[in-house]
Amino acid sequence: MALIHICAVFALLLSTTVAAASDQPRHEIRFAVAAHFPPFQHRNSQGQLVGLNIELGNALCEQLNVRCTWVDQVVMENFPALEGRKFDAIMGMAPTSNRRQQVSFTNALYPITTRLVARKTAGLTPDRRSLKGKRVGVLIRSNREAFALSQWAPAGVIIKSFWLNDQLINSLLAGDIDATLQGAVEIREALLDTAQGLDFDFLGPVVSSDLLGDSVAIAVRKLDTSLRNELNHALEELMQNGEYQRIVEPYRLDVLPSSP
């Protein structure tokens, strides 16, 4: 009986300790980020993380009065590491239908559009009939890769996947691929606004699908409703006090969400 009593007391103390720990105020948010997607996130010549998502993340942390720690990843969609608590959230990810099955998302940070980019003279449009037999570049484990493999590859479109956007752009310039499926803002930054991109342009309409998403948000573990709610509240405050608009406007997004 004494042993049972001791075990019961120990279990009670352990549960109390865990509950108390969960009630502790947050001091840090560890954001995962793949730092090779300018202008959203990349490293400058001094090796510092810069870009829209970095600025928004730092502003959210400042609003919550916590420290921001950035964990650099090769790919954004590293859900096992998120579940393994190697970081608390993934910064800047499209909340697609597939991804929502594994993680939870905050409110939208900003909208995104997906476009087909090729040489102006290519005569291509973003549909299976036009692209059949053509080589289309996408980034590995991206929402655009998931869409292209699901919707275009079965119809004879050749999908070429790349780890880095620089590799993809070089392949497009060299003619090793015929087109790329990209977010409008990052391909404009990486190619269309450069001297090398004068012969390239958006071809056809915006590509829309549940597999692509139409916005960017922050991914958190499904059960971490506390962090999601804190980030949503901080985002609303940034929109209301004007800091959000100050950060976002220089990045030339197509549409800005209205303040709540």
Number of C-alpha atoms within 10 A of each C-alpha: 6 7 8 9 10 11 12 12 12 12 12 11 12 12 12 12 12 10 11 10 10 10 9 8 8 12 11 14 20 19 24 27 27 19 23 19 18 20 20 23 20 21 15 11 7 6 8 10 19 16 19 19 25 22 17 21 22 19 19 25 21 13 16 18 12 15 15 18 16 21 17 15 14 13 17 18 20 14 17 10 13 19 16 10 12 13 17 22 28 26 26 26 22 25 26 18 13 13 17 13 10 14 20 19 24 20 18 18 22 18 16 20 18 21 24 24 29 25 19 13 10 13 11 20 19 20 16 17 13 12 21 16 15 16 19 27 29 26 21 18 15 19 22 24 23 17 19 23 17 12 15 20 17 12 15 14 21 20 21 20 18 17 15 15 20 14 13 22 22 13 18 22 18 10 13 15 20 21 31 26 23 24 19 19 20 16 25 18 16 17 21 19 13 10 8 12 18 12 13 19 20 24 19 14 12 13 20 13 13 12 20 24 20 19 18 21 20 25 28 25 20 14 10 13 14 10 17 21 14 15 20 19 16 18 25 15 17 20 16 14 11 11 14 20 16 11 16 17 13 9 13 9 14 12 11 14 12 9 14 8
